[in-house]
Amino acid sequence: MRLSTRPVPRHDPRLIYAIQANRAGGLTVADIAAKHNLPLPTVLQLLRAPSPSCALKTPYEFRQGALPARAPAQVYWLGYIASSGRIFGENARGTLVLAIHPEDGAHVQTLLQDLIEGYANCEFVDSSLNGRQAYVRNPDLARVLLQWGIASSLEQTSIPLEFLPQALLPDFLRGYIEGSRLTRPFGEGRNGNGNGVPSPGSLRSLALAGSPALIEGLATALRTACSASGSMGSSTQAGLTQIVFPAKDGMRLLEYAYRLPVRSSPRAEKFVAHFARREPRRARETSRGQDAQPARR
């Protein structure tokens, strides 16, 4: 059997998804390795079952059967991580590193509850170059996030949005907006130390910055979901692209993201309150009534 020299597809989530689908379809590990021109050990590693310590499902698991109860909150964090996180190290040393706003420390503790089962180690450090950072030391979470497309830098990160149910796109968008330190309303400048969060009505535009592939995917998905269109251009950070939505389209995006927020940063309190007021009264009362119903056994 010819040995493959193809690199390990750490940042190719579509290929990883295809490999897992091939296995579920009955192909042997050897067949899969030959089909994708990959070494057998690489295929075995990608097919290894996730640890129960990670509550976040892989993209393939996410699309099989019923969604987990925490799916909206987990997709929110996926968006937050996509705009602010990277994976440092590999295998047993994999760590999620988040570049966060100084006031989001307590909020990140909620991430641990939503994405990790049991104990999780999170450390906060301040850097003169990179500002406030959170280190989530959980290799199992890091491995699953790699399969979602989170990479070692924002320039490489690319999450195929077709992995997400359409109904959860608002959660991903809200997390992406709140996690970014590069664009307002929740971040500004390299260290994300802007002069506070503006009110929704005062925004003259809304920008999303990230890897070209991810931003192009978001632009297409949001144009379909809520008819919002923006202008593509280069970001202030090298290697990134940004899309800028004018005020009317930006407000449409914010209403789409904050209509029924399941998870949100405390810094977004003005946004949550503003768009809750815009929701029809009957819809709010119906939502409250459903939330008050006891869980069925």
Backbone hydrogen bonds in HBPLUS format (Angstrom, degrees):
<---DONOR---> <-ACCEPTOR-->    atom                        ^
c    i                          cat <-CA-CA->   ^        H-A-AA   ^      H-
h    n   atom  resd res      DA  || num        DHA   H-A  angle D-A-AA Bond
n    s   type  num  typ     dist DA aas  dist angle  dist       angle   num
A0010-ARG N   A0008-VAL O   2.83 MM   2  5.67 138.9  2.00 106.8  94.8     1
A0015-LEU N   A0012-ASP O   3.13 MM   3  5.52 122.1  2.48 107.9 121.1     2
A0016-ILE N   A0012-ASP O   3.12 MM   4  6.43 162.4  2.16 156.0 161.4     3
A0017-TYR N   A0013-PRO O   2.90 MM   4  6.03 156.7  1.96 144.4 150.8     4
A0018-ALA N   A0014-ARG O   2.96 MM   4  6.18 156.2  2.02 142.8 149.2     5
A0019-ILE N   A0015-LEU O   2.96 MM   4  6.23 154.3  2.02 150.9 157.3     6
A0020-GLN N   A0016-ILE O   3.10 MM   4  6.40 160.2  2.15 150.1 154.4     7
A0021-ALA N   A0017-TYR O   2.90 MM   4  6.16 151.5  1.98 149.5 158.3     8
A0022-ASN N   A0018-ALA O   2.82 MM   4  6.01 150.6  1.91 146.5 154.7     9
A0023-ARG N   A0019-ILE O   3.10 MM   4  6.38 155.1  2.16 145.5 151.2    10
A0024-ALA N   A0020-GLN O   3.09 MM   4  6.32 157.9  2.14 142.3 148.2    11
A0025-GLY N   A0021-ALA O   2.92 MM   4  6.08 133.4  2.14 138.6 151.6    12
A0027-LEU N   A0022-ASN O   3.16 MM   5  5.72 161.3  2.19 153.2 147.5    13
A0026-GLY N   A0023-ARG O   3.08 MM   3  5.29 163.2  2.11 106.7 111.6    14
A0032-ILE N   A0028-THR O   2.97 MM   4  6.26 159.7  2.01 151.7 156.9    15
A0033-ALA N   A0029-VAL O   2.91 MM   4  6.13 160.7  1.94 150.6 156.0    16
A0034-ALA N   A0030-ALA O   3.01 MM   4  6.22 159.6  2.05 148.1 153.1    17
A0035-LYS N   A0031-ASP O   2.87 MM   4  6.04 157.7  1.92 148.4 155.3    18
A0036-HIS N   A0032-ILE O   3.02 MM   4  6.18 158.2  2.07 153.5 157.2    19
A0037-ASN N   A0033-ALA O   2.87 MM   4  5.58 107.8  2.41 134.7 150.3    20
A0038-LEU N   A0033-ALA O   2.91 MM   5  4.79 159.8  1.95 136.9 143.1    21
A0037-ASN N   A0034-ALA O   3.40 MM   3  4.98 154.6  2.47  92.3  99.5    22
A0042-THR N   A0039-PRO O   3.11 MM   3  5.37 124.7  2.43 104.0 117.7    23
A0043-VAL N   A0039-PRO O   3.22 MM   4  6.62 158.3  2.27 154.2 159.9    24
A0044-LEU N   A0040-LEU O   2.95 MM   4  6.22 166.0  1.97 161.3 165.2    25
A0045-GLN N   A0041-PRO O   2.95 MM   4  6.10 153.1  2.02 141.6 148.8    26
A0046-LEU N   A0042-THR O   3.01 MM   4  6.28 157.0  2.06 149.4 155.1    27
A0047-LEU N   A0043-VAL O   2.99 MM   4  6.19 134.1  2.21 144.6 157.1    28
A0048-ARG N   A0045-GLN O   3.30 MM   3  5.29 156.5  2.36  99.1 106.0    29
A0054-CYS N   A0051-SER O   3.12 MM   3  5.90 172.4  2.12 123.6 126.0    30
A0117-GLU N   A0053-SER O   2.78 MM  64  4.72 163.8  1.80 129.2 134.3    31
A0055-ALA N   A0115-LEU O   2.78 MM  60  4.84 147.6  1.89 123.8 129.5    32
A0062-PHE N   A0058-THR O   2.84 MM   4  6.00 153.9  1.91 156.7 165.4    33
A0063-ARG N   A0060-TYR O   3.25 MM   3  5.51 141.1  2.41 101.4 111.2    34
A0064-GLN N   A0061-GLU O   3.10 MM   3  5.22 165.2  2.12 108.8 113.0    35
A0071-ALA N   A0068-PRO O   2.98 MM   3  5.24 160.4  2.02 120.5 121.0    36
A0074-GLN N   A0070-ARG O   2.88 MM   4  6.03 160.6  1.92 160.9 167.3    37
A0075-VAL N   A0071-ALA O   2.88 MM   4  6.01 158.1  1.93 157.8 162.5    38
A0076-TYR N   A0072-PRO O   3.02 MM   4  6.22 148.0  2.12 140.4 149.4    39
A0077-TRP N   A0073-ALA O   3.09 MM   4  6.43 156.5  2.14 146.4 151.6    40
A0078-LEU N   A0074-GLN O   2.92 MM   4  6.20 141.0  2.07 138.9 150.7    41
A0079-GLY N   A0075-VAL O   3.03 MM   4  6.33 152.7  2.11 147.0 152.2    42
A0080-TYR N   A0076-TYR O   2.97 MM   4  6.30 157.1  2.03 147.1 154.2    43
A0081-ILE N   A0077-TRP O   2.78 MM   4  5.91 162.6  1.81 150.1 154.1    44
A0082-ALA N   A0078-LEU O   2.92 MM   4  6.02 153.5  1.99 140.6 148.5    45
A0083-SER N   A0079-GLY O   3.22 MM   4  6.44 140.9  2.38 143.7 151.7    46
A0084-SER N   A0081-ILE O   3.17 MM   3  5.11 142.3  2.32  97.2 108.1    47
A0085-GLY N   A0081-ILE O   2.61 MM   4  4.59 146.5  1.72 147.4 144.3    48
A0099-ALA N   A0084-SER O   2.89 MM  15  5.30 167.9  1.90 148.4 151.4    49
A0086-ARG N   A0097-VAL O   2.96 MM  11  5.40 137.0  2.15 143.0 156.1    50
A0097-VAL N   A0086-ARG O   2.92 MM  11  5.40 174.0  1.92 165.3 167.1    51
A0087-ILE N   A0151-ALA O   2.77 MM  64  5.58 155.3  1.82 129.1 137.4    52
A0088-PHE N   A0095-THR O   2.85 MM   7  5.19 168.5  1.86 159.5 160.7    53
A0095-THR N   A0088-PHE O   2.88 MM   7  5.19 148.9  1.97 146.6 156.8    54
A0093-ARG N   A0090-GLU O   2.82 MM   3  5.35 154.6  1.88 144.1 143.2    55
A0094-GLY N   A0091-ASN O   3.30 MM   3  5.56 169.2  2.32 115.2 115.5    56
A0096-LEU N   A0136-VAL O   3.03 MM  40  5.03 161.3  2.06 151.6 147.2    57
A0136-VAL N   A0096-LEU O   2.80 MM  40  5.03 167.8  1.81 160.0 161.0    58
A0098-LEU N   A0134-ALA O   2.84 MM  36  5.04 164.7  1.87 149.8 155.1    59
A0134-ALA N   A0098-LEU O   2.85 MM  36  5.04 154.9  1.91 142.0 150.5    60
A0100-ILE N   A0132-ARG O   3.03 MM  32  5.67 142.0  2.18 136.5 146.6    61
A0104-ASP N   A0101-HIS O   2.93 MM   3  5.41 170.1  1.94 126.5 128.9    62
A0108-VAL N   A0104-ASP O   3.01 MM   4  6.27 149.5  2.10 154.0 160.8    63
A0109-GLN N   A0106-ALA O   3.15 MM   3  5.26 133.0  2.38  97.1 109.6    64
A0110-THR N   A0107-HIS O   2.95 MM   3  5.40 141.0  2.11 107.7 118.4    65
A0111-LEU N   A0108-VAL O   2.95 MM   3  4.97 125.2  2.26  96.1 110.8    66
A0113-GLN N   A0110-THR O   3.07 MM   3  5.10 117.6  2.48  95.5 110.5    67
A0114-ASP N   A0110-THR O   3.04 MM   4  6.34 148.0  2.14 150.1 158.9    68
A0115-LEU N   A0111-LEU O   2.94 MM   4  6.00 152.7  2.02 157.5 163.4    69
A0116-ILE N   A0112-LEU O   3.05 MM   4  5.37 145.8  2.17 137.0 142.2    70
A0137-ARG N   A0121-ASN O   2.89 MM  16  5.46 156.3  1.95 163.8 169.5    71
A0123-GLU N   A0135-TYR O   2.96 MM  12  5.09 155.0  2.02 135.8 142.3    72
A0135-TYR N   A0123-GLU O   2.72 MM  12  5.09 165.0  1.74 156.3 161.6    73
A0125-VAL N   A0133-GLN O   2.95 MM   8  5.38 158.5  1.99 148.8 155.7    74
A0133-GLN N   A0125-VAL O   2.86 MM   8  5.38 158.6  1.90 164.1 167.4    75
A0127-SER N   A0131-GLY O   2.96 MM   4  4.71 156.8  2.02 116.5 124.1    76
A0131-GLY N   A0127-SER O   2.77 MM   4  4.71 137.8  1.95 132.4 134.9    77
A0141-LEU N   A0138-ASN O   3.10 MM   3  5.49 119.7  2.48 109.3 122.7    78
A0142-ALA N   A0138-ASN O   3.05 MM   4  6.35 162.0  2.08 154.4 160.2    79
A0143-ARG N   A0139-PRO O   2.90 MM   4  6.09 151.0  1.99 144.9 152.0    80
A0144-VAL N   A0140-ASP O   3.17 MM   4  6.44 156.4  2.23 145.6 150.8    81
A0145-LEU N   A0141-LEU O   2.91 MM   4  6.13 161.0  1.94 155.2 160.9    82
A0146-LEU N   A0142-ALA O   2.99 MM   4  6.22 146.9  2.11 144.4 152.6    83
A0147-GLN N   A0143-ARG O   3.34 MM   4  6.65 145.9  2.47 136.1 144.1    84
A0147-GLN N   A0144-VAL O   3.03 MM   3  5.12 120.4  2.40  95.8 110.7    85
A0148-TRP N   A0144-VAL O   3.13 MM   4  6.55 128.0  2.42 137.4 151.7    86
A0148-TRP N   A0145-LEU O   3.03 MM   3  4.92 133.3  2.26  92.8 106.3    87
A0150-ILE N   A0145-LEU O   3.03 MM   5  5.50 158.1  2.08 152.4 145.8    88
A0149-GLY N   A0146-LEU O   3.04 MM   3  5.10 147.6  2.15  98.5 108.5    89
A0158-SER N   A0149-GLY O   3.16 MM   9  5.17 153.7  2.23 131.3 135.8    90
A0156-GLN N   A0153-SER O   3.16 MM   3  5.56 144.1  2.29 107.7 116.7    91
A0157-THR N   A0153-SER O   3.26 MM   4  6.49 139.9  2.43 146.0 157.3    92
A0163-PHE N   A0160-PRO O   3.04 MM   3  5.96 169.5  2.05 125.5 128.8    93
A0164-LEU N   A0161-LEU O   3.07 MM   3  5.50 157.1  2.12 110.7 117.3    94
A0168-LEU N   A0165-PRO O   2.95 MM   3  5.54 154.2  2.01 117.4 125.1    95
A0169-LEU N   A0166-GLN O   3.16 MM   3  5.41 166.6  2.18 111.2 115.3    96
A0171-ASP N   A0168-LEU O   3.09 MM   3  5.33 123.6  2.42 103.4 117.0    97
A0172-PHE N   A0168-LEU O   3.19 MM   4  6.61 157.4  2.24 152.7 158.8    98
A0173-LEU N   A0169-LEU O   2.92 MM   4  6.14 167.2  1.93 159.3 162.5    99
A0174-ARG N   A0170-PRO O   2.93 MM   4  6.08 161.9  1.96 147.1 151.9   100
A0175-GLY N   A0171-ASP O   3.04 MM   4  6.23 161.8  2.07 148.2 152.9   101
A0176-TYR N   A0172-PHE O   2.89 MM   4  6.11 154.6  1.96 149.9 157.6   102
A0177-ILE N   A0173-LEU O   2.93 MM   4  6.16 161.9  1.97 155.2 159.1   103
A0178-GLU N   A0174-ARG O   3.03 MM   4  6.18 166.5  2.05 149.9 153.7   104
A0179-GLY N   A0175-GLY O   2.89 MM   4  5.87 142.6  2.03 143.9 153.4   105
A0187-GLY N   A0183-THR O   3.06 MM   4  5.13 127.2  2.35 128.2 136.8   106
A0192-GLY N   A0189-GLY O   3.25 MM   3  5.22 153.1  2.33 100.1 108.1   107
A0202-SER N   A0199-SER O   3.11 MM   3  5.55 151.9  2.19 112.9 121.1   108
A0203-LEU N   A0200-PRO O   3.30 MM   3  5.79 168.1  2.32 115.8 119.4   109
A0206-LEU N   A0245-PHE O   2.94 MM  39  5.11 154.6  2.00 144.5 152.2   110
A0245-PHE N   A0206-LEU O   2.71 MM  39  5.11 177.4  1.71 158.5 159.3   111
A0208-LEU N   A0243-ILE O   2.99 MM  35  5.43 152.4  2.07 148.1 156.7   112
A0243-ILE N   A0208-LEU O   2.91 MM  35  5.43 153.1  1.98 150.6 158.3   113
A0210-GLY N   A0241-THR O   2.90 MM  31  5.58 157.3  1.95 160.6 168.3   114
A0241-THR N   A0210-GLY O   2.77 MM  31  5.58 166.7  1.78 174.0 169.6   115
A0215-ILE N   A0211-SER O   2.98 MM   4  6.14 173.2  1.98 169.0 170.6   116
A0216-GLU N   A0212-PRO O   2.94 MM   4  5.98 159.6  1.99 148.8 154.8   117
A0217-GLY N   A0213-ALA O   3.04 MM   4  6.15 151.9  2.12 139.1 147.0   118
A0218-LEU N   A0214-LEU O   2.87 MM   4  6.13 155.7  1.93 149.5 156.3   119
A0219-ALA N   A0215-ILE O   2.86 MM   4  6.03 160.5  1.90 148.5 153.9   120
A0220-THR N   A0216-GLU O   3.14 MM   4  6.35 160.1  2.18 145.2 149.3   121
A0221-ALA N   A0217-GLY O   3.00 MM   4  6.19 165.4  2.02 149.0 153.4   122
A0222-LEU N   A0218-LEU O   2.83 MM   4  5.92 164.5  1.86 158.4 161.7   123
A0223-ARG N   A0219-ALA O   3.03 MM   4  6.07 147.3  2.14 139.6 148.4   124
A0224-THR N   A0220-THR O   3.19 MM   4  6.42 151.6  2.28 144.4 151.1   125
A0225-ALA N   A0221-ALA O   2.89 MM   4  6.06 156.4  1.95 144.6 152.0   126
A0226-CYS N   A0222-LEU O   2.97 MM   4  5.75 169.7  1.98 143.1 146.0   127
A0227-SER N   A0223-ARG O   3.11 MM   4  4.43 128.4  2.39 116.1 119.2   128
A0231-SER N   A0244-VAL O   2.88 MM  13  5.25 155.3  1.94 142.6 142.5   129
A0244-VAL N   A0231-SER O   2.95 MM  13  5.25 162.7  1.98 140.8 143.3   130
A0233-GLY N   A0242-GLN O   2.89 MM   9  5.49 140.6  2.04 162.4 170.8   131
A0242-GLN N   A0233-GLY O   2.86 MM   9  5.49 173.1  1.87 155.1 155.5   132
A0235-SER N   A0240-LEU O   3.16 MM   5  5.35 165.9  2.18 131.9 127.6   133
A0240-LEU N   A0237-GLN O   3.22 MM   3  5.93 158.8  2.27 142.7 143.9   134
A0250-GLY N   A0246-PRO O   2.73 MM   4  5.79 161.6  1.76 165.2 170.8   135
A0251-MET N   A0247-ALA O   2.89 MM   4  6.03 157.0  1.94 150.0 154.9   136
A0252-ARG N   A0248-LYS O   3.11 MM   4  6.35 147.1  2.22 137.9 147.1   137
A0253-LEU N   A0249-ASP O   2.94 MM   4  6.26 149.8  2.04 147.2 155.0   138
A0254-LEU N   A0250-GLY O   2.97 MM   4  6.26 158.8  2.02 149.0 154.6   139
A0255-GLU N   A0251-MET O   2.95 MM   4  6.13 157.9  2.00 147.0 152.7   140
A0256-TYR N   A0252-ARG O   3.05 MM   4  6.20 151.5  2.13 139.5 147.4   141
A0257-ALA N   A0253-LEU O   2.87 MM   4  6.16 150.2  1.96 148.3 156.7   142
A0258-TYR N   A0254-LEU O   2.86 MM   4  5.92 150.9  1.94 149.8 156.8   143
A0268-ALA N   A0265-SER O   2.87 MM   3  5.43 163.5  1.89 118.8 124.5   144
A0269-GLU N   A0266-PRO O   3.27 MM   3  5.53 149.6  2.37 117.8 116.2   145
A0271-PHE N   A0268-ALA O   2.95 MM   3  5.30 123.2  2.28 108.3 123.0   146
A0272-VAL N   A0268-ALA O   3.01 MM   4  6.32 163.5  2.04 162.9 167.9   147
A0273-ALA N   A0269-GLU O   3.01 MM   4  6.18 168.9  2.02 153.8 156.7   148
A0274-HIS N   A0270-LYS O   2.97 MM   4  5.97 156.1  2.03 138.9 146.1   149
A0275-PHE N   A0271-PHE O   3.09 MM   4  6.23 171.9  2.09 156.5 157.0   150
A0276-ALA N   A0272-VAL O   3.04 MM   4  6.05 138.8  2.22 141.6 152.7   151
A0277-ARG N   A0273-ALA O   3.21 MM   4  6.37 148.5  2.32 143.6 150.0   152
A0279-GLU N   A0276-ALA O   3.31 MM   3  5.33 144.8  2.45  96.3 105.8   153
A0283-ALA N   A0280-PRO O   3.06 MM   3  5.35 118.6  2.45 103.4 118.1   154
A0284-ARG N   A0280-PRO O   3.07 MM   4  6.45 155.1  2.14 154.9 162.3   155
A0285-GLU N   A0281-ARG O   2.98 MM   4  6.26 161.5  2.01 154.8 159.4   156
A0286-THR N   A0282-ARG O   2.96 MM   4  6.16 156.0  2.02 146.0 152.6   157
A0287-SER N   A0283-ALA O   2.95 MM   4  6.13 157.2  2.00 145.2 151.4   158
A0288-ARG N   A0284-ARG O   2.90 MM   4  6.16 158.9  1.94 150.2 155.8   159
A0289-GLY N   A0285-GLU O   2.94 MM   4  6.14 156.9  2.00 144.9 151.4   160
A0290-GLN N   A0286-THR O   3.00 MM   4  6.28 151.7  2.08 147.2 154.4   161
A0291-ASP N   A0287-SER O   2.97 MM   4  6.22 158.1  2.01 149.7 155.8   162
A0292-ALA N   A0288-ARG O   2.98 MM   4  6.18 139.1  2.15 144.6 155.5   163
A0293-GLN N   A0290-GLN O   3.20 MM   3  5.36 151.4  2.28 102.6 110.9   164
